[in-house]
């Protein structure tokens, strides 16, 4: 494997790791929202801002990011 191929493979692993970390954070914030710790905007806006700050939106796209958040927040039972 050449240096550029190794670098590309490392970037793919980092992108997957960033996506999985984001997914875990989204699930955690969804649980905290469901428990009434955060309101919906507080829970989601921080996730969006962090994803933009680390370049995750550029890597996976806004639609994929929204799908992760939607899945996380759709999987919790709201207390309303």
C-alpha positions in Angstrom: 0.0 0.0 0.0 1.4 3.4 -1.0 1.6 6.3 1.3 -1.4 8.0 -0.3 -3.5 4.8 -0.1 -2.6 4.5 3.6 -3.5 8.1 4.1 -6.8 7.6 2.3 -7.6 4.5 4.3 -6.8 6.4 7.6 -9.2 9.2 6.5 -12.0 6.7 5.8 -11.5 5.2 9.3 -11.5 8.6 10.9 -14.7 9.5 9.0 -16.4 6.3 10.1 -15.2 6.9 13.7 -16.5 10.5 13.6 -19.8 9.3 12.3 -20.1 6.6 15.0 -19.2 9.1 17.8 -21.8 11.5 16.4 -24.4 8.8 16.3 -23.6 7.9 20.0 -23.8 11.6 21.0 -27.1 12.0 19.1 -28.6 9.0 20.9 -27.4 10.3 24.3 -28.8 13.8 23.7 -32.1 12.2 22.5 -32.3 10.3 25.8 -31.6 13.5 27.7 -34.3 15.3 25.7 -36.8 12.5 26.4 -36.0 12.8 30.1 -36.6 16.6 30.0 -33.0 17.6 30.6 -32.8 19.5 27.3 -35.5 21.0 25.1 -35.5 19.8 21.5 -33.7 22.8 20.1 -31.0 22.7 22.7 -30.4 19.1 22.0 -30.3 19.3 18.2 -28.6 22.7 17.8 -25.5 21.6 19.7 -25.2 18.5 17.6 -25.5 20.4 14.4 -23.0 23.0 15.4 -20.5 20.4 16.5 -20.9 18.4 13.3 -20.2 21.6 11.3 -17.2 22.5 13.5 -15.5 19.1 13.0 -16.3 19.0 9.2 -18.7 16.0 9.5 -21.4 17.8 7.4 -18.8 18.2 4.6 -17.8 14.5 4.9 -21.2 12.8 5.0 -23.6 15.6 3.9 -26.4 17.3 5.7 -29.0 14.7 4.7 -27.0 11.9 6.2 -26.4 14.0 9.3 -30.2 14.7 9.6 -30.9 11.0 9.2 -28.7 10.1 12.1 -30.3 12.7 14.3 -33.8 11.7 13.2 -33.1 8.0 13.9 -31.8 8.9 17.4 -34.6 11.2 18.4 -37.2 8.9 16.8 -36.1 6.0 18.9 -36.9 7.6 22.3 -40.3 8.0 23.9 -41.1 11.6 24.6 -42.7 12.6 27.9 -45.2 15.0 26.5 
